Amino acid sequence: MSIRRIAHWTGLSLVAALALAAGASNAQQRPAAAAAAATPPPALPPLFFKEEWRQRARPADAGPDFVPEGGVTPAAVTNPALELKLYDPDAANIPRYLANPPPRTVGRDWGGPSCIQLAGFNQNPPPERVANGNPTDPPNLWTGVCHTAIAATLRHKTSYVDLTGLARIRWITRVSGFHVVRPVVKLADGNWFVGDYGEGAPSANSTLFLDSEFALASVRWRPLDISRVVTTGQAWATPDLSRVDEVGFADLVPGSGHGWGGFVNVGRIEVYGKPVPR
């Protein structure tokens, strides 16, 4: 109803009619505003899992040139609720590489089930001196000797994870060259996806391990052929992240071998999401 009609029907002045209409409008808005104020913001999801990795202990009789680095195995996992999954398309050639290490690799690189190495050092307390790297390097998965794209994931033994809403991943990473660390998920239905989010490019070759986090809601996804660790198709996918079976990372570029050139390091991984019973 117009203000002029209110004034005409009630005999009020136009100014009084305006005040009456404003009061009625405010009275209608107050309950809605109060209801909105009483609605709490969405809760952040809990920590679903954290993995920091466990480096091989230094033997009592180890010499000054001892290097703990080697092919990562399930023994590196510190969280008893988790399983480590490694995806190396070139894994069948490891026995041959062990007998005859390729350029810029050494024999100890080929003692595990994949090319992915467990590098760094246990930090409680950190070692005083090391034969390579820096004493402050945390335990981490390193892709430098891999000849193909690779992926590594963690699987919770009793729960899927819901990575919708405000779910996020926090991790410690370092990169060299044009390599970046990309998130990878395997859904409960067996489908794989890799994210467009790439960690590390701005800090490449800085030698720094950086602690960072990102929201899964902001990530765009491509289908992933896990047998070759390559993306497939042209269109962006919209995976249902409400039941995720495995969470991890991919390095989609082959490594350059020992020394700076091209690789990623991934240290501690934290996944924040709601547990879903298997």
C-alpha positions as semicolon CSV with decimal commas, in nm:
position;residue;x (nm);y (nm);z (nm)
1;M;0,000;0,000;0,000
2;S;0,135;0,349;-0,085
3;I;0,219;0,609;0,181
4;R;-0,033;0,855;0,035
5;R;-0,316;0,599;0,069
6;I;-0,219;0,538;0,434
7;A;-0,236;0,913;0,498
8;H;-0,571;0,948;0,319
9;W;-0,740;0,653;0,492
10;T;-0,613;0,730;0,842
11;G;-0,632;1,108;0,828
12;L;-0,264;1,134;0,922
13;S;-0,024;1,384;0,777
14;L;0,214;1,256;0,515
15;V;0,505;1,279;0,762
16;A;0,316;1,080;1,023
17;A;0,219;0,821;0,764
18;L;0,582;0,783;0,667
19;A;0,678;0,723;1,029
20;L;0,398;0,468;1,068
21;A;0,508;0,277;0,759
22;A;0,873;0,280;0,867
23;G;0,781;0,145;1,208
24;A;0,580;-0,137;1,056
25;S;0,864;-0,226;0,822
26;N;1,118;-0,230;1,107
27;A;0,888;-0,447;1,315
28;Q;0,872;-0,699;1,032
29;Q;1,250;-0,698;0,983
30;R;1,346;-0,738;1,349
31;P;1,240;-1,105;1,387
32;A;1,425;-1,201;1,067
33;A;1,738;-1,018;1,179
34;A;1,718;-1,176;1,524
35;A;1,680;-1,521;1,370
36;A;1,980;-1,461;1,145
37;A;2,188;-1,343;1,440
38;A;2,090;-1,650;1,639
39;T;2,204;-1,888;1,363
40;P;2,562;-1,996;1,439
41;P;2,819;-1,998;1,157
42;P;2,905;-2,336;1,003
43;A;3,138;-2,534;1,230
44;L;3,486;-2,616;1,108
45;P;3,528;-2,991;1,056
46;P;3,752;-3,178;1,300
47;L;4,099;-3,312;1,237
48;F;4,038;-3,642;1,059
49;F;4,400;-3,755;1,055
50;K;4,756;-3,632;1,086
51;E;5,067;-3,807;0,959
52;E;5,420;-3,679;1,031
53;W;5,630;-3,976;0,903
54;R;5,895;-4,167;1,094
55;Q;6,247;-4,174;0,955
56;R;6,468;-4,479;0,995
57;A;6,662;-4,471;1,322
58;R;7,037;-4,433;1,312
59;P;7,204;-4,767;1,395
60;A;7,436;-4,765;1,695
61;D;7,732;-4,866;1,476
62;A;7,657;-4,620;1,193
63;G;7,952;-4,427;1,057
64;P;7,968;-4,050;0,998
65;D;7,850;-4,096;0,639
66;F;7,524;-4,271;0,739
67;V;7,224;-4,151;0,537
68;P;6,881;-4,268;0,659
69;E;6,710;-4,185;0,330
70;G;6,568;-4,474;0,130
71;G;6,256;-4,608;-0,038
72;V;5,955;-4,536;0,181
73;T;5,772;-4,833;0,333
74;P;5,467;-4,870;0,561
75;A;5,706;-4,850;0,858
76;A;5,723;-4,474;0,799
77;V;5,358;-4,427;0,905
78;T;5,326;-4,306;1,265
79;N;4,945;-4,312;1,286
80;P;4,824;-4,669;1,353
81;A;4,483;-4,590;1,201
82;L;4,635;-4,519;0,858
83;E;4,765;-4,720;0,562
84;L;5,018;-4,583;0,313
85;K;4,938;-4,636;-0,055
86;L;5,203;-4,580;-0,325
87;Y;5,129;-4,539;-0,697
88;D;5,441;-4,566;-0,912
89;P;5,380;-4,669;-1,277
90;D;5,749;-4,760;-1,307
91;A;5,765;-4,982;-0,997
92;A;5,820;-5,301;-1,200
93;N;6,166;-5,174;-1,299
94;I;6,292;-5,125;-0,942
95;P;6,485;-5,456;-0,927
96;R;6,670;-5,356;-1,244
97;Y;6,747;-5,011;-1,106
98;L;6,874;-5,167;-0,783
99;A;7,125;-5,374;-0,981
100;N;7,222;-5,085;-1,208
101;P;7,119;-4,745;-1,067
102;P;7,020;-4,489;-1,335
103;P;7,208;-4,158;-1,360
104;R;7,173;-3,925;-1,060
105;T;7,049;-4,211;-0,841
106;V;7,224;-4,448;-0,599
107;G;7,158;-4,805;-0,489
108;R;6,979;-4,713;-0,164
109;D;6,710;-4,535;-0,371
110;W;6,579;-4,868;-0,494
111;G;6,531;-5,066;-0,174
112;G;6,159;-4,991;-0,134
113;P;5,842;-5,080;-0,324
114;S;5,841;-4,756;-0,525
115;C;6,064;-4,470;-0,634
116;I;5,929;-4,245;-0,356
117;Q;6,194;-4,186;-0,091
118;L;6,163;-4,123;0,282
119;A;6,396;-3,826;0,332
120;G;6,467;-3,586;0,616
121;F;6,541;-3,656;0,979
122;N;6,349;-3,726;1,299
123;Q;6,332;-3,397;1,487
124;N;6,293;-3,493;1,854
125;P;6,567;-3,391;1,901
126;P;6,708;-3,295;1,558
127;P;7,047;-3,442;1,471
128;E;7,354;-3,225;1,523
129;R;7,522;-3,324;1,196
130;V;7,399;-3,502;0,883
131;A;7,576;-3,641;0,575
132;N;7,336;-3,471;0,335
133;G;7,053;-3,218;0,352
134;N;7,001;-3,005;0,662
135;P;6,952;-3,127;1,020
136;T;6,622;-2,936;1,037
137;D;6,469;-3,115;0,735
138;P;6,157;-3,292;0,869
139;P;6,076;-3,650;0,767
140;N;5,919;-3,625;0,422
141;L;5,833;-3,811;0,105
142;W;6,065;-3,709;-0,182
143;T;6,006;-3,770;-0,555
144;G;6,342;-3,674;-0,702
145;V;6,441;-4,015;-0,844
146;C;6,100;-4,099;-0,994
147;H;6,099;-4,150;-1,371
148;T;5,725;-4,094;-1,410
149;A;5,442;-3,906;-1,244
150;I;5,362;-4,061;-0,904
151;A;5,106;-4,041;-0,624
152;A;5,101;-4,132;-0,257
153;T;4,791;-4,146;-0,039
154;L;4,678;-4,235;0,312
155;R;4,374;-4,450;0,384
156;H;4,196;-4,462;0,719
157;K;4,130;-4,821;0,820
158;T;3,779;-4,773;0,962
159;S;3,638;-4,451;0,814
160;Y;3,583;-4,263;0,493
161;V;3,612;-3,886;0,520
162;D;3,359;-3,623;0,419
163;L;3,553;-3,344;0,248
164;T;3,256;-3,125;0,161
165;G;3,181;-2,784;0,314
166;L;3,472;-2,631;0,504
167;A;3,704;-2,933;0,477
168;R;4,070;-2,847;0,429
169;I;4,419;-2,993;0,398
170;R;4,725;-2,861;0,577
171;W;5,073;-2,984;0,485
172;I;5,444;-2,908;0,492
173;T;5,599;-2,904;0,145
174;R;5,904;-2,802;-0,056
175;V;5,944;-2,802;-0,434
176;S;6,215;-2,763;-0,697
177;G;6,193;-2,661;-1,061
178;F;5,844;-2,651;-1,212
179;H;5,709;-2,922;-0,983
180;V;5,407;-2,859;-0,758
181;V;5,227;-3,072;-0,500
182;R;4,869;-3,148;-0,605
183;P;4,590;-3,300;-0,392
184;V;4,462;-3,643;-0,493
185;V;4,148;-3,822;-0,375
186;K;4,005;-4,167;-0,429
187;L;3,630;-4,187;-0,374
188;A;3,442;-4,474;-0,212
189;D;3,320;-4,577;-0,559
190;G;3,680;-4,623;-0,679
191;N;3,705;-4,311;-0,895
192;W;4,019;-4,097;-0,876
193;F;4,062;-3,721;-0,910
194;V;4,352;-3,476;-0,895
195;G;4,310;-3,108;-0,808
196;D;4,417;-2,798;-0,998
197;Y;4,558;-2,655;-0,674
198;G;4,938;-2,667;-0,695
199;E;5,142;-2,609;-0,381
200;G;5,486;-2,456;-0,398
201;A;5,535;-2,274;-0,728
202;P;5,597;-1,927;-0,573
203;S;5,865;-2,070;-0,341
204;A;6,031;-2,314;-0,586
205;N;6,406;-2,367;-0,531
206;S;6,402;-2,164;-0,209
207;T;6,514;-2,469;0,000
208;L;6,233;-2,382;0,244
209;F;5,985;-2,628;0,389
210;L;5,660;-2,431;0,412
211;D;5,353;-2,498;0,627
212;S;5,035;-2,414;0,433
213;E;4,669;-2,507;0,403
214;F;4,387;-2,478;0,151
215;A;4,012;-2,534;0,132
216;L;3,886;-2,829;-0,072
217;A;3,580;-2,625;-0,177
218;S;3,803;-2,400;-0,390
219;V;3,969;-2,686;-0,580
220;R;3,872;-2,785;-0,934
221;W;3,918;-3,151;-1,024
222;R;4,023;-3,363;-1,320
223;P;3,968;-3,740;-1,348
224;L;4,292;-3,929;-1,280
225;D;4,406;-4,256;-1,438
226;I;4,589;-4,390;-1,133
227;S;4,756;-4,673;-1,326
228;R;4,959;-4,409;-1,513
229;V;4,901;-4,113;-1,278
230;V;4,780;-3,892;-1,565
231;T;4,471;-3,676;-1,608
232;T;4,202;-3,781;-1,855
233;G;3,934;-3,593;-2,050
234;Q;3,888;-3,222;-2,119
235;A;3,610;-3,120;-1,882
236;W;3,635;-3,031;-1,516
237;A;3,477;-3,295;-1,292
238;T;3,245;-3,240;-0,995
239;P;3,321;-3,536;-0,767
240;D;3,104;-3,608;-0,467
241;L;3,351;-3,565;-0,181
242;S;3,113;-3,684;0,090
243;R;3,280;-4,030;0,106
244;V;3,652;-4,019;0,026
245;D;3,851;-4,340;0,063
246;E;4,210;-4,214;0,019
247;V;4,368;-3,868;0,042
248;G;4,716;-3,772;-0,066
249;F;4,926;-3,595;-0,324
250;A;5,058;-3,631;-0,676
251;D;5,370;-3,506;-0,852
252;L;5,275;-3,508;-1,220
253;V;5,629;-3,442;-1,351
254;P;5,922;-3,692;-1,349
255;G;6,203;-3,616;-1,107
256;S;6,553;-3,503;-1,198
257;G;6,752;-3,726;-0,962
258;H;6,966;-3,623;-0,667
259;G;7,053;-3,257;-0,636
260;W;6,837;-2,957;-0,716
261;G;6,644;-2,972;-1,039
262;G;6,291;-3,109;-1,017
263;F;6,107;-3,279;-0,730
264;V;5,864;-3,232;-0,442
265;N;5,898;-3,302;-0,070
266;V;5,585;-3,363;0,138
267;G;5,621;-3,367;0,514
268;R;5,341;-3,362;0,769
269;I;4,989;-3,399;0,627
270;E;4,673;-3,301;0,817
271;V;4,323;-3,362;0,676
272;Y;4,024;-3,185;0,831
273;G;3,688;-3,345;0,753
274;K;3,402;-3,541;0,907
275;P;3,455;-3,917;0,956
276;V;3,206;-4,147;0,783
277;P;3,196;-4,514;0,895
278;R;3,298;-4,765;0,629
